[in-house]
Amino acid sequence: MYDWSGTSIAGSSVPSPRGSGNRPQSNRPRQRHIVVDTRGIPLAVLISGANRHDSMMFEKCLDALPALKGLRG
């Protein structure tokens, strides 16, 4: 069974990617939502617009976690 007590979810805003070559620079900053285990190993990573509140992405982060093999329920 997996110990969920040390699992963390965090969100971090990052600047918009810079344009390169013929690609124009985006004006929209992004936010990364990351779920990690106790050792800091990423379990799920989601990207959203920076204008979305972390609470709106919480459930999506949990849904993005891989299924664990074992007992159902």
PDB file of N, H, CA, C and O in Angstrom:
ATOM      1  N   MET A   1       0.833  -1.174   0.000  1.00  0.00           N
ATOM      2  CA  MET A   1       0.000   0.000   0.000  1.00  0.00           C
ATOM      3  C   MET A   1       0.886   1.247   0.000  1.00  0.00           C
ATOM      4  O   MET A   1       1.932   1.263   0.649  1.00  0.00           O
ATOM      5  N   TYR A   2       0.483   2.266  -0.706  1.00  0.00           N
ATOM      6  H   TYR A   2      -0.367   2.253  -1.233  1.00  0.00           H
ATOM      7  CA  TYR A   2       1.253   3.498  -0.809  1.00  0.00           C
ATOM      8  C   TYR A   2       0.929   4.420   0.352  1.00  0.00           C
ATOM      9  O   TYR A   2      -0.237   4.572   0.717  1.00  0.00           O
ATOM     10  N   ASP A   3       1.952   5.040   0.939  1.00  0.00           N
ATOM     11  H   ASP A   3       2.899   4.917   0.642  1.00  0.00           H
ATOM     12  CA  ASP A   3       1.769   5.980   2.044  1.00  0.00           C
ATOM     13  C   ASP A   3       1.570   7.384   1.474  1.00  0.00           C
ATOM     14  O   ASP A   3       2.526   8.014   1.021  1.00  0.00           O
ATOM     15  N   TRP A   4       0.337   7.868   1.498  1.00  0.00           N
ATOM     16  H   TRP A   4      -0.439   7.356   1.866  1.00  0.00           H
ATOM     17  CA  TRP A   4       0.007   9.175   0.926  1.00  0.00           C
ATOM     18  C   TRP A   4       0.315  10.321   1.880  1.00  0.00           C
ATOM     19  O   TRP A   4       0.151  11.480   1.497  1.00  0.00           O
ATOM     20  N   SER A   5       0.759  10.046   3.115  1.00  0.00           N
ATOM     21  H   SER A   5       0.892   9.105   3.425  1.00  0.00           H
ATOM     22  CA  SER A   5       0.963  11.107   4.098  1.00  0.00           C
ATOM     23  C   SER A   5       2.076  12.076   3.695  1.00  0.00           C
ATOM     24  O   SER A   5       2.055  13.232   4.119  1.00  0.00           O
ATOM     25  N   GLY A   6       3.031  11.646   2.900  1.00  0.00           N
ATOM     26  H   GLY A   6       3.048  10.707   2.556  1.00  0.00           H
ATOM     27  CA  GLY A   6       4.135  12.519   2.505  1.00  0.00           C
ATOM     28  C   GLY A   6       3.985  13.102   1.117  1.00  0.00           C
ATOM     29  O   GLY A   6       4.904  13.758   0.627  1.00  0.00           O
ATOM     30  N   THR A   7       2.856  12.885   0.470  1.00  0.00           N
ATOM     31  H   THR A   7       2.109  12.352   0.868  1.00  0.00           H
ATOM     32  CA  THR A   7       2.635  13.391  -0.880  1.00  0.00           C
ATOM     33  C   THR A   7       2.326  14.881  -0.829  1.00  0.00           C
ATOM     34  O   THR A   7       1.556  15.328   0.021  1.00  0.00           O
ATOM     35  N   SER A   8       2.923  15.650  -1.734  1.00  0.00           N
ATOM     36  H   SER A   8       3.549  15.287  -2.425  1.00  0.00           H
ATOM     37  CA  SER A   8       2.718  17.097  -1.770  1.00  0.00           C
ATOM     38  C   SER A   8       2.240  17.531  -3.145  1.00  0.00           C
ATOM     39  O   SER A   8       2.620  16.949  -4.162  1.00  0.00           O
ATOM     40  N   ILE A   9       1.397  18.566  -3.163  1.00  0.00           N
ATOM     41  H   ILE A   9       1.089  19.038  -2.337  1.00  0.00           H
ATOM     42  CA  ILE A   9       0.943  19.187  -4.403  1.00  0.00           C
ATOM     43  C   ILE A   9       1.331  20.650  -4.340  1.00  0.00           C
ATOM     44  O   ILE A   9       1.060  21.323  -3.346  1.00  0.00           O
ATOM     45  N   ALA A  10       1.965  21.152  -5.395  1.00  0.00           N
ATOM     46  H   ALA A  10       2.185  20.606  -6.203  1.00  0.00           H
ATOM     47  CA  ALA A  10       2.387  22.553  -5.409  1.00  0.00           C
ATOM     48  C   ALA A  10       2.143  23.150  -6.789  1.00  0.00           C
ATOM     49  O   ALA A  10       2.172  22.444  -7.796  1.00  0.00           O
ATOM     50  N   GLY A  11       1.907  24.439  -6.822  1.00  0.00           N
ATOM     51  H   GLY A  11       1.884  25.013  -6.003  1.00  0.00           H
ATOM     52  CA  GLY A  11       1.750  25.170  -8.070  1.00  0.00           C
ATOM     53  C   GLY A  11       2.791  26.272  -8.144  1.00  0.00           C
ATOM     54  O   GLY A  11       3.126  26.883  -7.130  1.00  0.00           O
ATOM     55  N   SER A  12       3.301  26.528  -9.336  1.00  0.00           N
ATOM     56  H   SER A  12       3.029  26.032 -10.160  1.00  0.00           H
ATOM     57  CA  SER A  12       4.327  27.540  -9.514  1.00  0.00           C
ATOM     58  C   SER A  12       4.110  28.249 -10.846  1.00  0.00           C
ATOM     59  O   SER A  12       3.966  27.594 -11.878  1.00  0.00           O
ATOM     60  N   SER A  13       4.085  29.572 -10.833  1.00  0.00           N
ATOM     61  H   SER A  13       4.202  30.104  -9.995  1.00  0.00           H
ATOM     62  CA  SER A  13       3.942  30.341 -12.072  1.00  0.00           C
ATOM     63  C   SER A  13       5.288  30.437 -12.771  1.00  0.00           C
ATOM     64  O   SER A  13       6.324  30.627 -12.134  1.00  0.00           O
ATOM     65  N   VAL A  14       5.256  30.304 -14.072  1.00  0.00           N
ATOM     66  H   VAL A  14       4.414  30.150 -14.589  1.00  0.00           H
ATOM     67  CA  VAL A  14       6.469  30.423 -14.885  1.00  0.00           C
ATOM     68  C   VAL A  14       6.201  31.422 -16.006  1.00  0.00           C
ATOM     69  O   VAL A  14       5.066  31.532 -16.469  1.00  0.00           O
ATOM     70  N   PRO A  15       7.232  32.158 -16.454  1.00  0.00           N
ATOM     71  CA  PRO A  15       7.012  33.123 -17.531  1.00  0.00           C
ATOM     72  C   PRO A  15       6.658  32.419 -18.830  1.00  0.00           C
ATOM     73  O   PRO A  15       6.931  31.231 -19.002  1.00  0.00           O
ATOM     74  N   SER A  16       6.059  33.151 -19.724  1.00  0.00           N
ATOM     75  H   SER A  16       5.837  34.116 -19.584  1.00  0.00           H
ATOM     76  CA  SER A  16       5.686  32.579 -21.017  1.00  0.00           C
ATOM     77  C   SER A  16       6.945  32.204 -21.792  1.00  0.00           C
ATOM     78  O   SER A  16       7.984  32.845 -21.638  1.00  0.00           O
ATOM     79  N   PRO A  17       6.855  31.163 -22.627  1.00  0.00           N
ATOM     80  CA  PRO A  17       8.029  30.755 -23.406  1.00  0.00           C
ATOM     81  C   PRO A  17       8.418  31.832 -24.411  1.00  0.00           C
ATOM     82  O   PRO A  17       7.560  32.509 -24.978  1.00  0.00           O
ATOM     83  N   ARG A  18       9.701  31.978 -24.618  1.00  0.00           N
ATOM     84  H   ARG A  18      10.397  31.429 -24.157  1.00  0.00           H
ATOM     85  CA  ARG A  18      10.181  32.972 -25.581  1.00  0.00           C
ATOM     86  C   ARG A  18      10.073  32.418 -26.993  1.00  0.00           C
ATOM     87  O   ARG A  18      10.221  31.217 -27.220  1.00  0.00           O
ATOM     88  N   GLY A  19       9.816  33.307 -27.927  1.00  0.00           N
ATOM     89  H   GLY A  19       9.696  34.282 -27.742  1.00  0.00           H
ATOM     90  CA  GLY A  19       9.749  32.899 -29.323  1.00  0.00           C
ATOM     91  C   GLY A  19      11.137  32.569 -29.841  1.00  0.00           C
ATOM     92  O   GLY A  19      12.133  33.131 -29.384  1.00  0.00           O
ATOM     93  N   SER A  20      11.194  31.668 -30.785  1.00  0.00           N
ATOM     94  H   SER A  20      10.385  31.212 -31.156  1.00  0.00           H
ATOM     95  CA  SER A  20      12.478  31.335 -31.405  1.00  0.00           C
ATOM     96  C   SER A  20      12.266  31.197 -32.897  1.00  0.00           C
ATOM     97  O   SER A  20      11.292  30.594 -33.349  1.00  0.00           O
ATOM     98  N   GLY A  21      13.166  31.747 -33.638  1.00  0.00           N
ATOM     99  H   GLY A  21      13.958  32.236 -33.272  1.00  0.00           H
ATOM    100  CA  GLY A  21      13.044  31.676 -35.087  1.00  0.00           C
ATOM    101  C   GLY A  21      11.821  32.434 -35.571  1.00  0.00           C
ATOM    102  O   GLY A  21      11.690  33.632 -35.318  1.00  0.00           O
ATOM    103  N   ASN A  22      10.919  31.740 -36.270  1.00  0.00           N
ATOM    104  H   ASN A  22      11.026  30.767 -36.476  1.00  0.00           H
ATOM    105  CA  ASN A  22       9.702  32.349 -36.803  1.00  0.00           C
ATOM    106  C   ASN A  22       8.531  32.295 -35.830  1.00  0.00           C
ATOM    107  O   ASN A  22       7.448  32.801 -36.121  1.00  0.00           O
ATOM    108  N   ARG A  23       8.755  31.681 -34.683  1.00  0.00           N
ATOM    109  H   ARG A  23       9.635  31.269 -34.446  1.00  0.00           H
ATOM    110  CA  ARG A  23       7.669  31.527 -33.715  1.00  0.00           C
ATOM    111  C   ARG A  23       7.567  32.779 -32.833  1.00  0.00           C
ATOM    112  O   ARG A  23       8.553  33.145 -32.194  1.00  0.00           O
ATOM    113  N   PRO A  24       6.411  33.442 -32.779  1.00  0.00           N
ATOM    114  CA  PRO A  24       6.282  34.637 -31.935  1.00  0.00           C
ATOM    115  C   PRO A  24       6.221  34.274 -30.457  1.00  0.00           C
ATOM    116  O   PRO A  24       5.860  33.154 -30.094  1.00  0.00           O
ATOM    117  N   GLN A  25       6.579  35.234 -29.611  1.00  0.00           N
ATOM    118  H   GLN A  25       6.873  36.144 -29.906  1.00  0.00           H
ATOM    119  CA  GLN A  25       6.531  35.022 -28.170  1.00  0.00           C
ATOM    120  C   GLN A  25       5.089  35.054 -27.696  1.00  0.00           C
ATOM    121  O   GLN A  25       4.304  35.906 -28.113  1.00  0.00           O
ATOM    122  N   SER A  26       4.752  34.130 -26.831  1.00  0.00           N
ATOM    123  H   SER A  26       5.390  33.438 -26.492  1.00  0.00           H
ATOM    124  CA  SER A  26       3.413  34.072 -26.252  1.00  0.00           C
ATOM    125  C   SER A  26       3.296  35.110 -25.144  1.00  0.00           C
ATOM    126  O   SER A  26       4.267  35.356 -24.427  1.00  0.00           O
ATOM    127  N   ASN A  27       2.135  35.718 -24.993  1.00  0.00           N
ATOM    128  H   ASN A  27       1.347  35.518 -25.576  1.00  0.00           H
ATOM    129  CA  ASN A  27       1.914  36.693 -23.931  1.00  0.00           C
ATOM    130  C   ASN A  27       1.329  36.053 -22.686  1.00  0.00           C
ATOM    131  O   ASN A  27       1.149  36.731 -21.674  1.00  0.00           O
ATOM    132  N   ARG A  28       1.036  34.791 -22.736  1.00  0.00           N
ATOM    133  H   ARG A  28       1.182  34.240 -23.557  1.00  0.00           H
ATOM    134  CA  ARG A  28       0.328  34.131 -21.638  1.00  0.00           C
ATOM    135  C   ARG A  28       1.279  33.363 -20.726  1.00  0.00           C
ATOM    136  O   ARG A  28       1.877  32.376 -21.155  1.00  0.00           O
ATOM    137  N   PRO A  29       1.430  33.800 -19.475  1.00  0.00           N
ATOM    138  CA  PRO A  29       2.241  33.016 -18.537  1.00  0.00           C
ATOM    139  C   PRO A  29       1.542  31.708 -18.180  1.00  0.00           C
ATOM    140  O   PRO A  29       0.324  31.592 -18.314  1.00  0.00           O
ATOM    141  N   ARG A  30       2.301  30.747 -17.734  1.00  0.00           N
ATOM    142  H   ARG A  30       3.291  30.842 -17.625  1.00  0.00           H
ATOM    143  CA  ARG A  30       1.784  29.416 -17.409  1.00  0.00           C
ATOM    144  C   ARG A  30       1.994  29.130 -15.930  1.00  0.00           C
ATOM    145  O   ARG A  30       2.761  29.812 -15.251  1.00  0.00           O
ATOM    146  N   GLN A  31       1.300  28.109 -15.449  1.00  0.00           N
ATOM    147  H   GLN A  31       0.678  27.555 -16.001  1.00  0.00           H
ATOM    148  CA  GLN A  31       1.478  27.651 -14.080  1.00  0.00           C
ATOM    149  C   GLN A  31       1.633  26.142 -14.108  1.00  0.00           C
ATOM    150  O   GLN A  31       0.852  25.433 -14.743  1.00  0.00           O
ATOM    151  N   ARG A  32       2.654  25.662 -13.407  1.00  0.00           N
ATOM    152  H   ARG A  32       3.288  26.237 -12.891  1.00  0.00           H
ATOM    153  CA  ARG A  32       2.886  24.218 -13.299  1.00  0.00           C
ATOM    154  C   ARG A  32       2.285  23.725 -11.991  1.00  0.00           C
ATOM    155  O   ARG A  32       2.454  24.357 -10.949  1.00  0.00           O
ATOM    156  N   HIS A  33       1.591  22.606 -12.045  1.00  0.00           N
ATOM    157  H   HIS A  33       1.454  22.093 -12.892  1.00  0.00           H
ATOM    158  CA  HIS A  33       1.022  21.953 -10.862  1.00  0.00           C
ATOM    159  C   HIS A  33       1.676  20.578 -10.788  1.00  0.00           C
ATOM    160  O   HIS A  33       1.535  19.763 -11.700  1.00  0.00           O
ATOM    161  N   ILE A  34       2.386  20.331  -9.702  1.00  0.00           N
ATOM    162  H   ILE A  34       2.501  20.992  -8.961  1.00  0.00           H
ATOM    163  CA  ILE A  34       3.189  19.117  -9.590  1.00  0.00           C
ATOM    164  C   ILE A  34       2.809  18.359  -8.321  1.00  0.00           C
ATOM    165  O   ILE A  34       2.651  18.954  -7.254  1.00  0.00           O
ATOM    166  N   VAL A  35       2.664  17.035  -8.449  1.00  0.00           N
ATOM    167  H   VAL A  35       2.792  16.552  -9.315  1.00  0.00           H
ATOM    168  CA  VAL A  35       2.430  16.149  -7.309  1.00  0.00           C
ATOM    169  C   VAL A  35       3.702  15.327  -7.146  1.00  0.00           C
ATOM    170  O   VAL A  35       4.142  14.669  -8.089  1.00  0.00           O
ATOM    171  N   VAL A  36       4.302  15.361  -5.940  1.00  0.00           N
ATOM    172  H   VAL A  36       3.945  15.895  -5.174  1.00  0.00           H
ATOM    173  CA  VAL A  36       5.526  14.605  -5.680  1.00  0.00           C
ATOM    174  C   VAL A  36       5.334  13.694  -4.482  1.00  0.00           C
ATOM    175  O   VAL A  36       4.470  13.928  -3.637  1.00  0.00           O
ATOM    176  N   ASP A  37       6.162  12.638  -4.421  1.00  0.00           N
ATOM    177  H   ASP A  37       6.864  12.447  -5.107  1.00  0.00           H
ATOM    178  CA  ASP A  37       6.121  11.750  -3.256  1.00  0.00           C
ATOM    179  C   ASP A  37       7.118  12.240  -2.204  1.00  0.00           C
ATOM    180  O   ASP A  37       7.679  13.325  -2.350  1.00  0.00           O
ATOM    181  N   THR A  38       7.343  11.462  -1.157  1.00  0.00           N
ATOM    182  H   THR A  38       6.887  10.580  -1.038  1.00  0.00           H
ATOM    183  CA  THR A  38       8.205  11.884  -0.054  1.00  0.00           C
ATOM    184  C   THR A  38       9.663  12.068  -0.477  1.00  0.00           C
ATOM    185  O   THR A  38      10.406  12.798   0.178  1.00  0.00           O
ATOM    186  N   ARG A  39      10.074  11.420  -1.554  1.00  0.00           N
ATOM    187  H   ARG A  39       9.470  10.826  -2.086  1.00  0.00           H
ATOM    188  CA  ARG A  39      11.452  11.552  -2.035  1.00  0.00           C
ATOM    189  C   ARG A  39      11.605  12.650  -3.079  1.00  0.00           C
ATOM    190  O   ARG A  39      12.702  12.867  -3.594  1.00  0.00           O
ATOM    191  N   GLY A  40      10.494  13.358  -3.400  1.00  0.00           N
ATOM    192  H   GLY A  40       9.603  13.181  -2.982  1.00  0.00           H
ATOM    193  CA  GLY A  40      10.548  14.426  -4.395  1.00  0.00           C
ATOM    194  C   GLY A  40      10.408  13.940  -5.820  1.00  0.00           C
ATOM    195  O   GLY A  40      10.642  14.700  -6.760  1.00  0.00           O
ATOM    196  N   ILE A  41      10.033  12.695  -5.994  1.00  0.00           N
ATOM    197  H   ILE A  41       9.843  12.078  -5.230  1.00  0.00           H
ATOM    198  CA  ILE A  41       9.849  12.136  -7.338  1.00  0.00           C
ATOM    199  C   ILE A  41       8.485  12.565  -7.864  1.00  0.00           C
ATOM    200  O   ILE A  41       7.470  12.324  -7.211  1.00  0.00           O
ATOM    201  N   PRO A  42       8.447  13.203  -9.044  1.00  0.00           N
ATOM    202  CA  PRO A  42       7.156  13.654  -9.596  1.00  0.00           C
ATOM    203  C   PRO A  42       6.236  12.481  -9.916  1.00  0.00           C
ATOM    204  O   PRO A  42       6.645  11.511 -10.554  1.00  0.00           O
ATOM    205  N   LEU A  43       4.990  12.585  -9.464  1.00  0.00           N
ATOM    206  H   LEU A  43       4.658  13.373  -8.945  1.00  0.00           H
ATOM    207  CA  LEU A  43       3.976  11.579  -9.770  1.00  0.00           C
ATOM    208  C   LEU A  43       3.034  12.074 -10.857  1.00  0.00           C
ATOM    209  O   LEU A  43       2.494  11.271 -11.618  1.00  0.00           O
ATOM    210  N   ALA A  44       2.829  13.387 -10.940  1.00  0.00           N
ATOM    211  H   ALA A  44       3.268  14.039 -10.322  1.00  0.00           H
ATOM    212  CA  ALA A  44       1.961  13.979 -11.958  1.00  0.00           C
ATOM    213  C   ALA A  44       2.377  15.436 -12.155  1.00  0.00           C
ATOM    214  O   ALA A  44       2.737  16.125 -11.201  1.00  0.00           O
ATOM    215  N   VAL A  45       2.321  15.891 -13.408  1.00  0.00           N
ATOM    216  H   VAL A  45       2.029  15.331 -14.183  1.00  0.00           H
ATOM    217  CA  VAL A  45       2.624  17.279 -13.748  1.00  0.00           C
ATOM    218  C   VAL A  45       1.547  17.775 -14.697  1.00  0.00           C
ATOM    219  O   VAL A  45       1.278  17.149 -15.723  1.00  0.00           O
ATOM    220  N   LEU A  46       0.927  18.905 -14.353  1.00  0.00           N
ATOM    221  H   LEU A  46       1.145  19.414 -13.520  1.00  0.00           H
ATOM    222  CA  LEU A  46      -0.090  19.523 -15.203  1.00  0.00           C
ATOM    223  C   LEU A  46       0.301  20.972 -15.466  1.00  0.00           C
ATOM    224  O   LEU A  46       0.953  21.603 -14.634  1.00  0.00           O
ATOM    225  N   ILE A  47      -0.094  21.498 -16.614  1.00  0.00           N
ATOM    226  H   ILE A  47      -0.624  20.986 -17.291  1.00  0.00           H
ATOM    227  CA  ILE A  47       0.165  22.884 -16.989  1.00  0.00           C
ATOM    228  C   ILE A  47      -1.176  23.585 -17.179  1.00  0.00           C
ATOM    229  O   ILE A  47      -2.086  23.041 -17.804  1.00  0.00           O
ATOM    230  N   SER A  48      -1.292  24.798 -16.637  1.00  0.00           N
ATOM    231  H   SER A  48      -0.552  25.241 -16.130  1.00  0.00           H
ATOM    232  CA  SER A  48      -2.509  25.587 -16.830  1.00  0.00           C
ATOM    233  C   SER A  48      -2.125  27.046 -17.022  1.00  0.00           C
ATOM    234  O   SER A  48      -0.959  27.415 -16.882  1.00  0.00           O
ATOM    235  N   GLY A  49      -3.101  27.860 -17.339  1.00  0.00           N
ATOM    236  H   GLY A  49      -4.048  27.559 -17.453  1.00  0.00           H
ATOM    237  CA  GLY A  49      -2.872  29.292 -17.424  1.00  0.00           C
ATOM    238  C   GLY A  49      -2.611  29.846 -16.034  1.00  0.00           C
ATOM    239  O   GLY A  49      -3.141  29.332 -15.048  1.00  0.00           O
ATOM    240  N   ALA A  50      -1.795  30.892 -15.948  1.00  0.00           N
ATOM    241  H   ALA A  50      -1.365  31.310 -16.748  1.00  0.00           H
ATOM    242  CA  ALA A  50      -1.433  31.455 -14.641  1.00  0.00           C
ATOM    243  C   ALA A  50      -2.628  32.102 -13.944  1.00  0.00           C
ATOM    244  O   ALA A  50      -2.578  32.354 -12.740  1.00  0.00           O
ATOM    245  N   ASN A  51      -3.690  32.370 -14.679  1.00  0.00           N
ATOM    246  H   ASN A  51      -3.730  32.165 -15.657  1.00  0.00           H
ATOM    247  CA  ASN A  51      -4.858  33.006 -14.068  1.00  0.00           C
ATOM    248  C   ASN A  51      -5.785  32.001 -13.383  1.00  0.00           C
ATOM    249  O   ASN A  51      -6.788  32.409 -12.798  1.00  0.00           O
ATOM    250  N   ARG A  52      -5.486  30.720 -13.436  1.00  0.00           N
ATOM    251  H   ARG A  52      -4.671  30.389 -13.911  1.00  0.00           H
ATOM    252  CA  ARG A  52      -6.303  29.705 -12.749  1.00  0.00           C
ATOM    253  C   ARG A  52      -5.821  29.527 -11.327  1.00  0.00           C
ATOM    254  O   ARG A  52      -4.618  29.444 -11.077  1.00  0.00           O
ATOM    255  N   HIS A  53      -6.749  29.470 -10.402  1.00  0.00           N
ATOM    256  H   HIS A  53      -7.726  29.538 -10.605  1.00  0.00           H
ATOM    257  CA  HIS A  53      -6.402  29.289  -8.995  1.00  0.00           C
ATOM    258  C   HIS A  53      -6.000  27.839  -8.746  1.00  0.00           C
ATOM    259  O   HIS A  53      -6.514  26.922  -9.386  1.00  0.00           O
ATOM    260  N   ASP A  54      -5.076  27.645  -7.809  1.00  0.00           N
ATOM    261  H   ASP A  54      -4.658  28.390  -7.289  1.00  0.00           H
ATOM    262  CA  ASP A  54      -4.596  26.293  -7.496  1.00  0.00           C
ATOM    263  C   ASP A  54      -5.727  25.348  -7.111  1.00  0.00           C
ATOM    264  O   ASP A  54      -5.691  24.165  -7.449  1.00  0.00           O
ATOM    265  N   SER A  55      -6.730  25.863  -6.407  1.00  0.00           N
ATOM    266  H   SER A  55      -6.759  26.824  -6.133  1.00  0.00           H
ATOM    267  CA  SER A  55      -7.828  25.000  -5.974  1.00  0.00           C
ATOM    268  C   SER A  55      -8.609  24.424  -7.148  1.00  0.00           C
ATOM    269  O   SER A  55      -9.209  23.357  -7.023  1.00  0.00           O
ATOM    270  N   MET A  56      -8.609  25.115  -8.289  1.00  0.00           N
ATOM    271  H   MET A  56      -8.121  25.982  -8.391  1.00  0.00           H
ATOM    272  CA  MET A  56      -9.311  24.622  -9.472  1.00  0.00           C
ATOM    273  C   MET A  56      -8.577  23.427 -10.103  1.00  0.00           C
ATOM    274  O   MET A  56      -9.194  22.623 -10.802  1.00  0.00           O
ATOM    275  N   MET A  57      -7.285  23.311  -9.862  1.00  0.00           N
ATOM    276  H   MET A  57      -6.784  23.964  -9.295  1.00  0.00           H
ATOM    277  CA  MET A  57      -6.491  22.244 -10.459  1.00  0.00           C
ATOM    278  C   MET A  57      -6.255  21.074  -9.500  1.00  0.00           C
ATOM    279  O   MET A  57      -5.716  20.043  -9.901  1.00  0.00           O
ATOM    280  N   PHE A  58      -6.656  21.231  -8.239  1.00  0.00           N
ATOM    281  H   PHE A  58      -7.095  22.068  -7.913  1.00  0.00           H
ATOM    282  CA  PHE A  58      -6.394  20.201  -7.236  1.00  0.00           C
ATOM    283  C   PHE A  58      -6.961  18.842  -7.641  1.00  0.00           C
ATOM    284  O   PHE A  58      -6.248  17.839  -7.633  1.00  0.00           O
ATOM    285  N   GLU A  59      -8.236  18.814  -7.993  1.00  0.00           N
ATOM    286  H   GLU A  59      -8.815  19.629  -8.000  1.00  0.00           H
ATOM    287  CA  GLU A  59      -8.875  17.545  -8.353  1.00  0.00           C
ATOM    288  C   GLU A  59      -8.277  16.962  -9.627  1.00  0.00           C
ATOM    289  O   GLU A  59      -8.128  15.746  -9.745  1.00  0.00           O
ATOM    290  N   LYS A  60      -7.935  17.823 -10.576  1.00  0.00           N
ATOM    291  H   LYS A  60      -8.056  18.811 -10.480  1.00  0.00           H
ATOM    292  CA  LYS A  60      -7.311  17.334 -11.813  1.00  0.00           C
ATOM    293  C   LYS A  60      -5.948  16.720 -11.528  1.00  0.00           C
ATOM    294  O   LYS A  60      -5.558  15.747 -12.174  1.00  0.00           O
ATOM    295  N   CYS A  61      -5.220  17.283 -10.563  1.00  0.00           N
ATOM    296  H   CYS A  61      -5.537  18.073 -10.038  1.00  0.00           H
ATOM    297  CA  CYS A  61      -3.929  16.707 -10.179  1.00  0.00           C
ATOM    298  C   CYS A  61      -4.113  15.314  -9.593  1.00  0.00           C
ATOM    299  O   CYS A  61      -3.357  14.396  -9.913  1.00  0.00           O
ATOM    300  N   LEU A  62      -5.114  15.157  -8.740  1.00  0.00           N
ATOM    301  H   LEU A  62      -5.728  15.903  -8.480  1.00  0.00           H
ATOM    302  CA  LEU A  62      -5.379  13.839  -8.157  1.00  0.00           C
ATOM    303  C   LEU A  62      -5.816  12.840  -9.220  1.00  0.00           C
ATOM    304  O   LEU A  62      -5.416  11.676  -9.178  1.00  0.00           O
ATOM    305  N   ASP A  63      -6.634  13.283 -10.172  1.00  0.00           N
ATOM    306  H   ASP A  63      -6.959  14.229 -10.206  1.00  0.00           H
ATOM    307  CA  ASP A  63      -7.075  12.399 -11.252  1.00  0.00           C
ATOM    308  C   ASP A  63      -5.917  11.997 -12.159  1.00  0.00           C
ATOM    309  O   ASP A  63      -5.972  10.945 -12.796  1.00  0.00           O
ATOM    310  N   ALA A  64      -4.867  12.820 -12.227  1.00  0.00           N
ATOM    311  H   ALA A  64      -4.822  13.674 -11.710  1.00  0.00           H
ATOM    312  CA  ALA A  64      -3.733  12.543 -13.104  1.00  0.00           C
ATOM    313  C   ALA A  64      -2.769  11.523 -12.507  1.00  0.00           C
ATOM    314  O   ALA A  64      -1.886  11.027 -13.208  1.00  0.00           O
ATOM    315  N   LEU A  65      -2.925  11.201 -11.217  1.00  0.00           N
ATOM    316  H   LEU A  65      -3.641  11.604 -10.648  1.00  0.00           H
ATOM    317  CA  LEU A  65      -2.032  10.236 -10.587  1.00  0.00           C
ATOM    318  C   LEU A  65      -2.239   8.856 -11.205  1.00  0.00           C
ATOM    319  O   LEU A  65      -3.372   8.461 -11.478  1.00  0.00           O
ATOM    320  N   PRO A  66      -1.141   8.117 -11.427  1.00  0.00           N
ATOM    321  CA  PRO A  66      -1.286   6.778 -11.992  1.00  0.00           C
ATOM    322  C   PRO A  66      -1.977   5.850 -10.996  1.00  0.00           C
ATOM    323  O   PRO A  66      -1.834   6.005  -9.784  1.00  0.00           O
ATOM    324  N   ALA A  67      -2.715   4.899 -11.517  1.00  0.00           N
ATOM    325  H   ALA A  67      -2.831   4.773 -12.502  1.00  0.00           H
ATOM    326  CA  ALA A  67      -3.418   3.932 -10.677  1.00  0.00           C
ATOM    327  C   ALA A  67      -2.385   2.998 -10.029  1.00  0.00           C
ATOM    328  O   ALA A  67      -1.396   2.615 -10.653  1.00  0.00           O
ATOM    329  N   LEU A  68      -2.636   2.651  -8.792  1.00  0.00           N
ATOM    330  H   LEU A  68      -3.440   2.963  -8.285  1.00  0.00           H
ATOM    331  CA  LEU A  68      -1.756   1.725  -8.079  1.00  0.00           C
ATOM    332  C   LEU A  68      -2.313   0.317  -8.193  1.00  0.00           C
ATOM    333  O   LEU A  68      -3.516   0.093  -8.053  1.00  0.00           O
ATOM    334  N   LYS A  69      -1.422  -0.622  -8.449  1.00  0.00           N
ATOM    335  H   LYS A  69      -0.446  -0.440  -8.563  1.00  0.00           H
ATOM    336  CA  LYS A  69      -1.860  -2.017  -8.544  1.00  0.00           C
ATOM    337  C   LYS A  69      -2.121  -2.553  -7.143  1.00  0.00           C
ATOM    338  O   LYS A  69      -1.456  -2.158  -6.185  1.00  0.00           O
ATOM    339  N   GLY A  70      -3.065  -3.430  -7.030  1.00  0.00           N
ATOM    340  H   GLY A  70      -3.605  -3.751  -7.808  1.00  0.00           H
ATOM    341  CA  GLY A  70      -3.368  -4.026  -5.743  1.00  0.00           C
ATOM    342  C   GLY A  70      -4.865  -4.144  -5.549  1.00  0.00           C
ATOM    343  O   GLY A  70      -5.613  -4.356  -6.504  1.00  0.00           O
ATOM    344  N   LEU A  71      -5.287  -4.007  -4.327  1.00  0.00           N
ATOM    345  H   LEU A  71      -4.679  -3.835  -3.552  1.00  0.00           H
ATOM    346  CA  LEU A  71      -6.700  -4.131  -4.002  1.00  0.00           C
ATOM    347  C   LEU A  71      -7.503  -2.984  -4.579  1.00  0.00           C
ATOM    348  O   LEU A  71      -7.036  -1.846  -4.617  1.00  0.00           O
ATOM    349  N   ARG A  72      -8.708  -3.281  -5.026  1.00  0.00           N
ATOM    350  H   ARG A  72      -9.088  -4.205  -4.995  1.00  0.00           H
ATOM    351  CA  ARG A  72      -9.596  -2.233  -5.532  1.00  0.00           C
ATOM    352  C   ARG A  72     -10.380  -1.660  -4.373  1.00  0.00           C
ATOM    353  O   ARG A  72     -10.609  -2.319  -3.359  1.00  0.00           O
ATOM    354  N   GLY A  73     -10.789  -0.406  -4.553  1.00  0.00           N
ATOM    355  H   GLY A  73     -10.603   0.129  -5.377  1.00  0.00           H
ATOM    356  CA  GLY A  73     -11.628   0.161  -3.525  1.00  0.00           C
ATOM    357  C   GLY A  73     -11.291   1.573  -3.190  1.00  0.00           C
ATOM    358  O   GLY A  73     -11.933   2.173  -2.327  1.00  0.00           O
TER     359      GLY A  73
END
